[in-house]
């Protein structure tokens, strides 16, 4: 049916209702600021300066960059809600999509925001959206006004650039009052939250030197979730999916005992902690969208917290990956879920090995023929832990007390120990205070272990095994695998 000649009447949205609605898309302060910086990067900025000024109800936030800037007409178009079609072809480095980010991010945090911009060789232009004014006028009236003229002077002193200025920060300051130390501390926490988020989201830009971000005059340090500079970080094989458009790089972070510096543990845990940061990290044009999520493929588990997987996407796959306006959520296409599950399973398995090894080299604890002290068993669908009756030291003890009464008492004691292992307490302590958990025989002197090792060495030799065979058996027997250096003190006969 040809609709070009059908009768119609215009039914555009009410300005006041629509702009108030755009405030509730779901931005947080940190995601809103990051969305503004996306525009700076798209404009070729190499420096972004964020100022968060505490003045109680008069607090302000400004984001200034040295990007290409805009003339008056381009600025007016940029301030228009829905200034571009999401299906419109874009430059491969463009971080935008909907033409809403500047407006929705700003409206989510303040009732008035002004954008000032200056192209190279041009003049400063400025436009302002004021929600209180729009509510009164009931019209889409974009103001040609700036409340702080020092911003004009600041930008005019630059060759080019843009400043986004937020006022009436009702969502941020709410009832906070100037002069109240507790309220000022709350505002200070907002600053810290933004600092960490920007260090994480744009860490790859900061690492390669293409972008510098300052917050209140302090340059941010990039937060690398993969600890890629650590010698003990494991890099599993990289894969490309979706006809080469998607690149996946799994990383297994070191156990905290193998970090090169103690402070790295807290740094790598981020604001949300180690458990919350495991999983896939989705990047679009090197900009982080999703920071640690198993994408409904797996559950978060304590023993998988060392697995972090980098996924790189181009901006041409926004629709397939269901990237939202806030650029804070993403869902992989169904065709990739099996591959991502396979890669995630491999990474999680390796992470479990590192976690259980507790920082020791895997070849010492999981070589072929390894003899542990404890076994994990499943009984009636539930996990149980039992003492390994075939462990050489346990077996030696059982052989020494073969009498029915003594043997029965030993087995009863073993059973009591097995049934009362405080698993919930161990798991909770490991999750909350991992650095306070001791390794087996940690702090125990060699002189306490060497006599046990010598006795077992003699027993194995008496059974006809060669010195080399005995050394290999001891190296794969717990707890002697934690003391490989003591093998040099064993006799050669």
MARPA-448574 format. One record per atom (N, C-alpha, C): residue in one letter; x, y, z. Coordinates in steps of 0.02 Angstrom, whole numbers, plus 32768, in hexadecimal, padded with zeros to 4 digits. Layout:
// residues N
AXYZ ...
END
This chain:
// residues 493
X802B7FC48000 X800080008000 X802C803E8000 X801C806D7FD4 X804180AC7FD0 X802680DB8006 X805180EA8038 X803B81128071 X804A815D8069 X806881708032 X807D81B6802B X804181E58026 X800881CC8013 X7FCE81F88009 X7F9981EE803F X7FA981C78073 X7F7881BC80A8 X7F7181FB80D2 X7F35820880EC X7F2D82418119 X7F558237815A X7F6F826C8176 X7F96826681B4 X7F8F82A681DC X7FA682A1821A X7FAD82DC8245 X7FEC82D3826F X800F8307827A X804E8303829F X804182F582E9 X806A82C88305 X806382B5834C X80A882B0836B X80CD82E68367 X811082E88385 X810D82E583D1 X814382D083F1 X814482CB843A X8145830F845B X812783138496 X812B835084BF X8173835984D7 X818D839484CE X81D283A184E0 X81E08393852A X81B583AE8556 X81C183A6859D X81BC835D85B3 X818A83398598 X818182F385AB X81BA82C88591 X81CE82D48552 X820282AB8534 X824582B48556 X825882F28564 X829A82FE8582 X829C82E385CA X826582E885EE X826482CB8631 X8269827E862D X824B826185FA X824D821985F1 X8294820185E1 X82B8822985BA X82FC821685A7 X832C821485E3 X8316822E861B X8341822D8657 X834481E88676 X831681BC8663 X830D817D8687 X83228140865E X835181488631 X836881108608 X839280E08632 X83B180F78668 X83D580CA8694 X841E80D8869D X843481128689 X847B81248694 X848A812B86DF X84C7811986F1 X84E3812E8731 X851481678722 X852D81878756 X855B81BF874B X859781A98722 X85B681718734 X85F3815C8711 X85E5814A86C9 X85AE812686BB X85A081158675 X858D8152864D X856D8184866D X855B81C28649 X859981E98635 X85C981EF8663 X860782138653 X862D81EF861B X862F81AC861F X8652818685EC X8633819085A7 X85F1819685A5 X85CF81A18565 X85E181E58547 X85EA82178571 X85FF82588558 X86468254853B X8672822F855D X86B782288546 X86BA82028504 X868A81D684F8 X868781B484B7 X868681E8847E X865F821D8488 X865B82518455 X869E8274844D X86C2827E8484 X8704829D8480 X873382728456 X873282308462 X875D8203843C X874B820483F2 X8709820383E4 X86F28205839F X87098245837C X8712827B83A3 X872882BB8387 X877482C08383 X879782898393 X87E08289838D X880482A783C8 X87E482AE8401 X880482CC843B X883C829F8455 X887282BD846B X88A88299848C X88AB82AA84D7 X888682DD84EB X888482F18532 X883C83018546 X882682E3857D X87E482F1859A X87EF830585E2 X87D3833E85F5 X87DB83588639 X8796835E865A X878D8337868E X874E833686B3 X8756835C86F4 X8728838B8700 X872883B1873F X86E583A58763 X86EA838A87A0 X86AF838187CA X86B683AF8806 X869083E58807 X8697841A8839 X86618414886E X8676840C88AC X8646840588E4 X8631844A88FC X85F0845888F5 X85D384968910 X858C84898929 X8582844F8947 X853F843E895F X850E843B8925 X84D6845D892C X84A3845E88F8 X84BB848188B8 X84F084A788BD X850B84CB8883 X854684A78863 X855084678876 X85888440885B X8581843B880F X85BA843787EE X85BB843287A5 X85EC83FC878E X85E383E88750 X861083B88731 X861D83CE86E9 X865C83CF86D5 X866C83E28690 X869C83B08672 X869583A48632 X86C18377860C X86DB839D85D0 X871C83AC85D0 X873A83D3859A X876B83A78573 X876B83AF8531 X879A83898508 X87BC83B684D4 X87ED839A84B2 X881083BF847E X880283A28439 X87C683868431 X87B2836883F2 X87A5839C83BC X878A83858383 X878183B08349 X875083EA8355 X872183E38382 X86F18418838D X86BD841C8357 X868B84488360 X865484508331 X8644849A8327 X862B84AA82EC X861284EE82E1 X85CA84F182FB X85AB852B82F4 X856885358311 X8534850482F5 X853684F982B3 X850584CD8294 X850E848482AA X854D846E82AB X855C842A82C1 X85498420830B X855584538334 X85448450837A X84F8844A8383 X84D48472835F X848B84708363 X8471842A8352 X848E840C831E X847983C8830A X848C8395833F X84C6839D835E X84DC836F8392 X84B0837283CF X849183AD83DC X846583B58416 X841F839B8408 X8410838A83CA X83CE837183B9 X83C6832983D2 X8392831983F9 X838782D4840D X837B82A883D0 X839E827083CB X839782458392 X83B582648354 X83F3827C835A X841182A18323 X842D827582EC X842B823382F6 X8442820582C1 X841A81C582C5 X841481A2828D X83F28162828A X8421812B82A1 X840B80FC82CC X843880C882E4 X8454809B82AD X843180978274 X844A806F823D X84788093820E X848480D3821C X84AE80FC81F1 X84F680E381F1 X851580E181B6 X855B80CC81B1 X858880FD81D6 X85B980E281FB X85E5810D8223 X862E80FC8217 X86598129822A X86A0811C8226 X86B080E18255 X86E180B98243 X86F1807D8269 X8705808C82B1 X871E80CA82BF X873380DC8303 X86FD8101832A X86C2810A830C X868B812F832D X867081058367 X8667812483A1 X864E810183DC X8603810E83E7 X85E4813783BE X859D814583C5 X85728117839B X8530811F83A2 X850380F88378 X84BF81198370 X84A0812D83A8 X845A814283A7 X8450818D839E X848481B583A8 X847B81FD83A6 X8458821783E3 X845B81F0841A X843982038458 X8468820A8493 X84A681EE848E X84D281E984C8 X84DE822A84EC X84F0825F84C7 X84FE82A084E7 X84C282B8850F X848782B284F1 X844A82CC8512 X843382A0854B X842C825F853F X841282338573 X8442822E85AE X8484822A85A0 X84B5822685D6 X84B282668601 X84AC829F85E1 X84AA82DE8606 X846982E6862C X843082DA860B X83F082E0862C X83EA82B18668 X840C82778665 X84078247869B X8424826086DC X8451829286D8 X847382AA8714 X846382F28726 X844A831A86F7 X843F83618706 X8402837B86E1 X83EA83B586F7 X83B083D486D7 X83C4840A86A5 X8404841C86A5 X841B844C8673 X8462843A865E X846B8435861D X84AF842A8605 X84BC845585C7 X84F9846C85C3 X850F8498858E X854A8479856A X854B847F8529 X858484688502 X85A384A484DE X85E384AE84E8 X860884E284C5 X863A84BF8498 X864384D9845A X867084B8842C X869184EA83FE X86CE84D883E9 X86F4850483BE X871C84DA838C X870F84E1834B X873784BE8319 X877884E4830D X87A984C382F0 X87E984E482E1 X87DD851F82B2 X87F6855982C7 X87EE8595829F X87AA85B582A4 X877E859A82CE X873A85B482D5 X872F85D78317 X86F085E78324 X86DD86098362 X86B985D98391 X86B385EF83D0 X869085C78402 X864585CD83F7 X8623859483F3 X85DA859283F1 X85C1856E8430 X8584857D8445 X856A855A8480 X851E8555847B X8505851D8495 X84BD85108498 X84AE84EE84DA X847084F784F1 X845E84DF8535 X841884C18534 X841284878554 X83D0846B8564 X83C3847685AE X838B849585BD X837784A18603 X83318483860C X832D844D8632 X82EE8429863A X82B88455865B X82CC847E868A X829B84AA86AB X827E84DC8679 X82A984F6864E X82918524861A X8263850085E9 X827584C385D4 X824B849D85A5 X8208848E85C5 X8206847E8605 X81C784708627 X819984AD8627 X81B784E7862B X818F85258629 X8178853585E1 X81A6852F85B2 X81968543856D X816D850E8548 X817184CE8560 X814E8497853E X8163849384F4 X81A284A184E6 X81BA84A284A1 X8203848B849E X821784758463 X825C845D8459 X828A8499844E X829084C28480 X82B884FF847B X82FE84F48496 X832F84F4846A X837584ED847C X839285328488 X83AB853E84C4 X83C2858184D7 X8407859084BA X841085CC84A3 X845285E5848E X846F860C84C9 X848185E884FD X84938608853C X84C685DE8561 X84F385FF8586 X852285DD85B2 X8522860385F4 X851B85E0862B X85158601866C X855986168688 X858E85F58673 X85D18605868C X85FD861A8651 X8607865B864A X862B86758610 X867686678612 X868F8652864C X86D68640864F X86E486028623 X86B085DA8617 X86B985A085EC X86C785B585A4 X86A985ED8590 X86B68607854D X86FF861B8548 X8718863D857B X875E8652857C X878D8615857C X877A85E285A3 X87A385A585A7 X87A985848563 X8771857E8540 X8772855C84FF X8792858884C9 X878785C984CE X87A385F7849C X87EF85F7849E X880B85E484D8 X885485E284DE X887285A484BC X8847857384AA X885D85378489 X8858853F843D X887E85188418 X8879851983D0 X883684FB83BA X882084C783DD X87E184A683CE X87CC847D840B X878E8467840B X8778843E8442 X872F84478453 X871884228486 X86D38423849C X86D0841E84E8 X86A084408506 X8693843B854E X864984298559 X863D83F58580 X85F983E48596 X85F383F785DF X85C3842185EF X85BD843F8632 X8579842C8650 X857B84088689 X853D83F386AB X8531841F86E8 X84F3843786EE X84DC845C8729 X849B843D8742 X84848456877B X8446843C8799 X844A83EF879E X847D83D887C0 X848A839087C5 X845B837087F8 X841B837287E9 X83E9835A881A X83F1830F8829 X840282E787F7 X8409829F8802 X8448828F882A X847782BC882A X84B782AF884A X84B982CA8891 X84A9830A8899 X84AF832988DB X846F83228904 X8435831D88E3 X83F683138905 X83EF83428941 X83F58328897E X83EE835189BB X8431836289DB X8467835789B8 X84A9836589D4 X84B383B089DE X84D083C28A18 X84D784098A29 X8521841C8A2F X853184558A13 X857584708A17 X858684808A60 X85C384708A76 X85D6847C8ABB X85CD843F8AE7 X85AC840B8ACE X85A383CD8AF4 X85DA839C8AE0 X8608838B8B0E X864183608AFD X862B831B8AE3 X85F583008B00 X85DE82BF8AE9 X85C482C28AA2 X85A182F88A92 X858783018A4E X85C0830B8A1C X85F283308A32 X862D833A8A06 X865082F889F9 X865382CD8A2D X8672828B8A25 X864B826089F4 X8609826589F5 X85DF824189C5 X85F18256897E X85F782988974 X860982B28932 X864F8299891F X867C8297894F X86BF827E8942 X86BE8235892B X8690820E8947 X868A81C88931 X867181C388E9 X864681F188D6 X863181F48890 X866D81FF8862 X8699822B8877 X86D58239884F X86FF81FA8847 X870981D5887E X87318198887C X87118164884E X86CF815F8852 X86AB81308828 X86B6813F87DE X86B1817F87CC X86BC81938787 X870481868772 X87338195879D X87798189878D X87868140877C X876E811387A7 X877A80CC879A X875780B5875A X871A80CC874F X86F580B68714 X871880CD86D4 X872F810A86D2 X875181238697 X87948100868C X87B780F186C3 X87F780CD86BE X87ED808886A1 X87B3806B86AE X87A380288695 X8789802A864D X875880548640 X8736805585FF X8766806A85C7 X8792809A85D5 X87BE80B485A1 X8807809F85AB X8812806985CF X8857805785E0 X8882804985A3 X8865802E856E X888E801D8534 X88A2805C850E X8878808F850E X888B80CF84F0 X88C480F08518 X88BE80EC855A X88F2810B8584 X893380E48581 X892E80A2857A X896B80798578 X899380858538 X897080908500 X8996809A84C2 X89A880E484B7 X8996811084E6 X89A9815684E3 X897E818184B6 X89478166849C X891D818E846F X88ED81BB8495 X88E681B084D7 X88B881D984FE X88D281E18545 X88CD821E855F X88DD822D85A4 X889F824B85C4 X888D82338600 X8852824B8624 X886882668667 X885382A28677 X886182C186B8 X882082CD86DD X882082C0871D X87E682CE8748 X87FD82FD877F X87E08338877F X87F3836C87AF X883F837687B0 X885C83778774 X88A38385876D X88D2834B8775 X88B8830F8787 X88E282D58791 X88D982A48756 X891182928739 X890F82638700 X88FF821D8718 X88D081FD86F5 X88BB81BA8707 X88ED818686EF X88F381508715 X891B81178702 X88EE80E186E7 X88FE80C386AE X88D2808F8692 X88CD805286BF X8892803486C2 X88867FF686E9 X88827FBC86B8 X88B57F9386B6 X88B87F5A8689 X889A7F1D86AB X885F7F078699 X883F7ECE86BB X88637E8C86B0 X88917E89867F X88B17E4A866E X88F87E43868A X890E7E7586AF X89527E7486CA X89837E5B8695 X897E7E77865A X89A57E5F8621 X89F07E698629 X8A047E968656 X8A4C7EA18661 X8A697E708693 X8A3F7E4986B5 X8A587E1A86E7 X8A767DDC86C6 X8AB27DC986D9 X8AD27D8E86BA X8AAA7D4E86C4 X8A847D4886FB X8A607D0A8709 X8A1A7D0886EB X8A057D3D86CA X89C47D3C86A8 X89C87D0D866D X89977CE08668 X89967CB08630 X89697CCA85F8 X89827CC685BB X895B7CDA8580 X894A7C9B8558 X890B7C898558 X88F57C4F8531 X88F17C6384E7 X88EF7C3284BA X88EE7C428472 X88B57C70845E X88C67CA18434 X88957CD0841A X886C7CAF83E3 X882C7CC183DE X88017CA783AA X87DB7CE08388 X87CA7CD68348 X87A07D068325 X875F7CE28312 X87277D06831A X86E57CEA830D X86BE7D1982DF X86847D0382CA X86577D2D82A2 X867A7D488264 X86967D19823D X86BA7D2C8200 X86F47D5C820C X87157D528243 X87507D7A8253 X87417DBE8271 X87027DCE827D X86F07E108298 X86F77E1482E4 X86F37DDC8306 X86F67DDA834F X87357DB68365 X875C7DD68390 X879A7DB983A9 X87937DAB83F4 X87A67D6E8409 X879F7D59844F X87E47D46846A X87F77D6684A2 X88387D5984C1 X882D7D47850B X88327D08851E X882A7CF58565 X886A7D01858D X88637D1985C9 X889A7D2485F8 X888A7CFF8639 X88BD7CE08656 X88B77CC38699 X88E67CEB86C6 X88CA7D0F86F5 X88F27D398721 X89197D0F8753 X89507D28876B X89777D01879C X89537CFC87DF X89617CC78802 X894D7CC38849 X896F7CFC886D X894E7D1688A1 X896A7D5388C1 X89AF7D4888DE X89C17D0988EB X8A047CFC8906 X8A3A7D0288D1 X8A277D058892 X8A597D0A885D X8A597D4F883C X8A367D7F885A X8A387DC38840 X8A7B7DE38851 X8A927E0E8825 X8AD47E2C882F X8AD57E618866 X8A997E7A8879 X8A967EAB88AE X8A557EA088D6 X8A577EA38919 X8A1B7E958941 X89E17EC48931 X89EE7F028920 X89B87F328913 X89907F2088D5 X89AC7EF788A9 X89897EE5886B X89497EBE8879 X89477E9B88B1 X890B7E7388C0 X88CE7E9F88C7 X88D47ED388F0 X889B7F0188FA X888D7F2888BA X88C07F3C8896 X88B67F618858 X88907F378824 X88A57EF8881C X88857ECD87EB X883E7EBB87FE X882E7EBE883E X87EA7EAF8854 X87B97EE68843 X87D27F238836 X87A67F5B8824 X87767F6D885C X87457F96884C X87157FAC887E X86E67F748893 X86D87F458866 X86A67F128873 X86C47ED1888D X87057ECA888E X87247E8D88A8 X87317E5A8872 X875B7E288882 X87717DF68852 X87377DCE8836 X870A7DB78861 X86D37D8D8848 X86A97DB18815 X869C7DF18820 X86707E1887F4 X86917E2787B1 X86D47E2287AE X86F67E358770 X870B7DF98746 X86F47DBE8756 X87047D84872C X86D57D8386EF X86EB7D6286B9 X86BF7D5A8680 X86D87D7E8642 X86A87D8C8615 X86B77DAC85D5 X86BA7DF885DC X86E97E1685B8 X86F07E5E85B4 X86E37E71856B X86AB7E92855F X86977EA3851B X86AF7EE98509 X86D67EEE84D4 X86F17F2E84BC X86D57F3D8477 X86C57F7B846C X86B07F92842B X86E07FCB8418 X87087FBF83E4 X873B7FF083D1 X87698002840C X877C7FCE8432 X87AA7FD5846C X87897FF684A8 X874B800B84A2 X8726802A84D9 X87007FF384FE X870A7FED8540 X86EC7FB78567 X86A17FC48570 X86797F92855F X86307F958568 X861A7F6D85A5 X86317F3085A9 X861E7F0285DF X865D7EEC8604 X865F7EF98645 X869B7EEA866C X86917EAE8699 X869A7E72867E X86967E3686A6 X864F7E1B86AC X863B7DF0867F X85F87DD28680 X85FC7D918659 X85DB7D5D8672 X85DC7D1D864F X85A57D17861B X85817D4E860E X85517D5385D6 X851C7D1C85D9 X85087D098616 X84D67CD58621 X84EC7C918608 X852D7C8885FE X85487C4885E9 X85607C1E8625 X85767C40865A X858F7C208696 X857A7C4A86D3 X85847C2C870D X85797C51874B X85BC7C6D8765 X85B87CA3878B X85F47CBB87AD X86047C8987E5 X86447C7587E8 X86597C46881B X869D7C5A8835 X86A77C518874 X86E47C668896 X87227C498873 X87207C098861 X875C7BEA8845 X87677BFC87FC X873B7C2487DE X87467C3A8798 X87587C848794 X87667CA287CC X876F7CEB87CE X87AE7D0387AA X87DC7CD68799 X88197CEA8777 X88117CEB872B X87D67CD88711 X87CA7CD686C9 X87AB7D1786B1 X87CE7D398683 X87B37D758663 X87C17D718618 X878E7D7C85F1 X87927D6F85A9 X87817DAF8582 X87B07DC6855A X87A77E028531 X87847DF084F0 X874F7E1684E0 X872B7E0C84A1 X87297E4F847D X87457E528440 X87487E908419 X87157E8E83E1 X86EC7EC483DD X86B97ECA83A9 X86C47F0B8381 X86B27F0B8342 X86B07F4B831D X866B7F6C8328 X86657FAB8316 X86247FCD8321 X85F07FB982EE X86027F8E82BE X85D17F76828D X85A67F3E82A8 X85B67F2482E3 X85907EED8300 X85647F03833B X85577F448341 X852E7F5D8378 X84EB7F3A837D X84CA7F328344 X84877F158344 X848A7ECB8358 X84BA7EA6833B X84BF7E5E834B X84CE7E528394 X84F57E7F83B3 X85067E7683F9 X84D87E9E8428 X84A37EBC840E X84707EDE8436 X848E7F118467 X84B97F3B844D X84D87F6E8477 X84A57FA58485 X849C7FB684C4 X84687FE784D6 X8482802E84D2 X8455805E84DC X846680A584D6 X849E80B88506 X849D809C8543 X84CE80AE8576 X851280908569 X851580608539 X8552803A852C X856B8019856C X853C7FFD8591 X854C7FDC85D0 X85357F9385D0 X85117F7D859D X84FA7F398598 X85047F1F8551 X85107EDE854C X85197EBF850A X85077E758510 X84E87E5A84DB X84D57E1484DA X84ED7DF58499 X85137DBF849C X852E7DA1845F X84F87D828434 X85027D8083F3 X84D27D5F83C7 X84D17D1483D5 X84987CF483C9 X84907CAD83D9 X84C37C8283B4 X84D77C968379 X85057C6E8351 X854A7C688370 X855A7C96839F X859C7C9583BF X859C7C768404 X85637C66841F X855F7C508465 X85857C0E8470 X85817BDF8441 X85A57BA0844B X85F07BAB844B X86097BD6841E X86507BE5841D X86677C08845D X863F7C388474 X86517C5C84B2 X864D7C2D84EE X861D7BFF84ED X86197BCF8524 X86567BA18523 X866B7B8C84E9 X86A77B6184E3 X86E57B8584FC X86EE7BC384E6 X87287BEA84FB X87257BF88546 X86E97C0A855F X86E17C1785A6 X86EF7BDA85D0 X86D97B9F85B9 X86E57B6185DF X872F7B5385E5 X87537B5D85AE X879C7B5185B0 X87BE7B8285E0 X87AA7BC185DD X87C97BF38609 X87B87BE58652 X877A7BD38660 X87657BC486A5 X878B7B8786C0 X87937B548696 X87B77B1886AC X87FF7B2986BF X88207B528695 X88647B6586A5 X88667B9186E3 X88357BBD86EA X88337BE98726 X882A7BC08766 X88037B8A8762 X87FA7B5F879C X883C7B3D87AF X88627B28877C X88A27B098789 X88D17B3987AF X88D47B778797 X88FF7BA887B8 X88E67BB787FF X88A47BBD8805 X88877BCC8847 X88967B948879 X888C7B568864 X88967B1E8891 X88E07B1388A0 X890B7B248870 X89527B1D887C X896B7B5288AC X89427B8788B7 X89517BBB88E7 X89957BDB88DB X89A57BE5889A X89E27C0A888A X8A1F7BDF887E X8A1A7B9E888D X8A537B73887F X8A547B608834 X8A8D7B4A881C X8A927B3587D7 X8A687AF687CE X8A407AF48799 X8A117ABC8790 X8A367A7A8787 X8A717A7B8769 X8A937A3B875C X8AA77A19879D X8AAC7A3E87D3 X8ABF7A1F8813 X8A837A018837 X8A477A168826 X8A0C7A00884B X89DC79D78823 X89E179D887E1 X89B079B587B8 X89D2798C8781 X8A0E7974878E X8A2E7949875E X8A0E7904875F X8A1E78DB872C X8A0178988728 X8A1678718766 X89E6784E8785 X89F6782787C0 X89F8784F8800 X89DF788C87FE X89DF78B6883A X89B778958872 X89D3789688AF X89B2787688E8 X899E78AC891A X895E78BE891D X894778F1894C X893778D48990 X893278FE89C2 X891C78E88A04 X88D178E08A06 X88AD790A89E1 X8864790A89E1 X884878F6899D X881078D4899D X87E978C48961 X87A678E88965 X878F78FF892B X874B791A8927 X871E78E38909 X86E778D3892B X86B978A08915 X867278BA8912 X8649789A88EC X860278AB88E8 X85DA78718904 X85B078808936 X8586784D8956 X853F7866895A X85117843893A X84CB78588939 X84C4789F891E X84EC78AE88EA X84E778EF88C9 X8508792888EF X852C79198925 X854D794D894C X8598793F8952 X85BF79758955 X8608796E8959 X861D795E89A0 X864D793189A5 X866B792089E5 X86B6791B89DC X86DB79278A11 X872479268A0E X873D78F08A3E X876678C38A23 X877F788B8A4A X87CB78888A48 X87E8786F8A7F X883078668A82 X8844782D8A55 X887878378A2D X888F780589FD X88B277CD8A23 X889077938A27 X88AC775A8A4C X88E9773D8A2A X88F5774F89E9 X892E773589C4 X896A776489C6 X8963779C89EA X899C77C989F2 X89D277A38A19 X8A1077A78A04 X8A45777E8A24 X8A4877878A70 X8A4377C38A89 X8A4777CD8AD2 X8A0A77B08AF5 X89CF77B88AD8 X8992779C8AF5 X899577508AF3 X89AA77368ABA X89AF76ED8AB3 X89E176D08AE4 X8A1876F38AEF X8A4A76DC8B1F X8A2D76DA8B66 X8A05770E8B76 X89E677108BB8 X89B576D68BC1 X898D76C88B8E X895C76918B92 X897F764E8B98 X89B976468B76 X89DD76078B79 X89FC75FB8BBE X8A0C76318BE0 X8A2B762A8C22 X89F876158C57 X89B976248C4A X898476148C7B X895075E98C58 X896475AA8C4C X8939757C8C27 X890675598C53 X8911755E8C94 X88E2753D8CC1 X889B75588CB7 X886A752E8CC0 X882475418CB3 X8810757E8CDB X8822757E8D1C X880D75B68D46 X883075F68D33 X887375F38D29 X8899762F8D16 X888576488CD2 X887E76198CA3 X886B762D8C5F X8826764D8C5E X87F876308C85 X87B5764B8C88 X87B576928CA5 X87DF769C8CD8 X87E376DF8CF7 X87FF77118CC5 X883276FE8C9F X8850772B8C6D X881C773E8C39 X87F7770D8C1F X87C5771C8BEC X878D77488C08 X877D773E8C47 X874977688C67 X876177B08C6C X87A177B98C7E X87BD77FD8C83 X87BE781D8C3E X87D477F78C0B X87D478128BC7 X878E78278BB3 X875D77FC8BC2 X8717780C8BAE X86FE784B8BD1 X871078528C11 X86FB788E8C35 X871978CD8C16 X875978C98C03 X877A79038BE3 X875879138BA1 X874A78DF8B7A X872C78E88B37 X86E779078B3C X86BF78F18B6C X867A79088B71 X8674794E8B8F X86AA79668BAD X86A779A88BCE X86D479DC8BAE X86EB79CF8B70 X87137A028B4D X86E87A418B47 X86FE7A7B8B60 X86D57AB88B60 X86D57ADA8B1B X86B97AB88AE9 X86BB7AD18AA4 X869C7B168A9E X865F7B228AB9 X86417B668AB1 X866D7B9D8ACE X868C7B908B07 X86B77BC28B26 X86F67BCE8AFB X87127B998ADF X874D7B9F8AB6 X873D7BC78A77 X87057BB78A57 X86F17BDB8A1A X86E57C258A28 X86C27C338A60 X86B47C798A72 X86F57C9F8A81 X87227C818AA6 X87617CA28AB7 X878B7CAD8A79 X878D7C7C8A4C X87B47C838A0F X87997CBB89E4 X87567CC289E2 X87387CF689B8 X87427D3B89D5 X873C7D418A18 X873F7D838A37 X87867D998A46 X87B17D6A8A59 X87F67D7C8A6C X88277D4B8A4E X882C7D4A8A0C X88577D1889EC X88A07D1D89FF X88B87D5A8A0D X88FF7D618A1C X89107D488A62 X88DD7D398A8B X88EA7D208ACE X88E97CD48AD1 X88DA7CB38A98 X88D97C6A8A97 X891F7C508A8C X89367C248AB8 X897A7C088AB4 X897C7BCD8A84 X89B57BC68A64 X89C27B8B8A3B X89D17B4F8A69 X89C87B128A51 X89DC7AD88A7A X8A257ADD8A8F X8A307AD58ACF X8A727AD68AED X8A957B198AE4 X8A6F7B4E8AD9 X8A8E7B8F8AD2 X8AAD7BA48B15 X8AEA7BBA8B14 X8B0C7BCE8B51 X8B2C7B948B77 X8B227B568B5F X8B3F7B1C8B80 X8B877B138B69 X8BB37B058B97 X8BFA7B008B85 X8C077ABF8B60 X8C3D7AC08B39 X8C517A858B14 X8C607A4B8B43 X8C787A5A8B7F X8C8B7A268BAE X8C4F79FE8BC7 X8C137A1A8BC1 X8BD879F48BD4 X8BC179C58B9D X8BCF79D78B5F X8BB979B08B25 X8BEC797B8B12 X8C2D798C8B18 X8C6279608AFF X8C5F791A8B1F X8C5579128B62 X8C5278CE8B7E X8C1A78A48B60 X8BE078C28B54 X8BAA789C8B34 X8BBD78868AEE X8BDD78B48AC9 X8BF278A58A85 X8C27786D8A85 X8C55786F8AB5 X8C89783B8ABA X8C6B77F78ACA X8C3B77F58AF8 X8C1B77B58B0A X8BF877978ACE X8BD577C18AA9 X8BB077A88A6F X8BE177928A38 X8C1777B78A33 X8C4B77A68A02 X8C6677608A10 X8C7577528A4F X8C8F77118A62 X8C5D76D98A54 X8C1D76E68A62 X8BEA76B38A56 X8BE576A38A0B X8BE576D789E1 X8BE176CD8999 X8C1F76A7897F X8C5976B9899A X8C9776988984 X8C96764E899A X8C7D764189D6 X8C7975FD89EF X8C4A75D389C5 X8C1A75F489A6 X8BEA75D0897A X8C0775C48935 X8C4675D98929 X8C6775C988EB X8C67760088B7 X8C4F763B88C7 X8C4E76738897 X8C9376948895 X8CA576AE885A X8CE576CF8852 X8CE277158872 X8D1D77348881 X8D1D7778889D X8CF877A98871 X8D0077A4882F X8CDE77D48801 X8C9377CB8804 X8C7C778B8807 X8C34777E880C X8C17779A884D X8C3C77928883 X8C2377A988C4 X8C1F77F588C5 X8C51781688A9 X8C4F785F88A7 X8C127878887F X8C0378578847 X8BC9786C881F X8B88785F8845 X8B857827886A X8B4978198892 X8B3F784E88C8 X8B75786088E9 X8B707892891E X8B5C78D68901 X8B7678E688C6 X8B66792688A7 X8B1C792A8896 X8AFB78F1888C X8AB478F0887B X8A8878DB88B5 X8AA378DF88F2 X8A7D78CC892E X8A757908895C X8A387916896E X8A2A794D899C X8A3B793889E3 X8A5D79608A0C X8A6F79A68A02 X8AB779B089E9 X8ADA797989D8 X8B21797F89C5 X8B2879A68984 X8AF479AA895C X8AF879D1891E X8B037A1B892B X8AF57A318969 X8B027A77897B X8B4A7A838990 X8B717A4E8993 X8BB77A5489AA X8BE77A30897A X8BE47A41893A X8C107A1E890A X8C5A7A278918 X8C6B7A5E8939 X8CB27A6B8946 X8CCF7A388977 X8CA57A15899F X8CBF79E689CF X8CD479A489AF X8CC1799A896F X8CD5795D894D X8D2179588948 X8D4379918947 X8D8C79918942 X8DAD79758982 X8D88797389B9 X8DA3795A89F8 X8D9779108A03 X8D7778F089D2 X8D6C78A789D8 X8DA9788189C1 X8DB7784789DE X8DF2782089C9 X8DEA78038983 X8E2077EE8965 X8E1F77D18922 X8E2177858924 X8E1977698960 X8E1B77218967 X8DD87705897E 
END
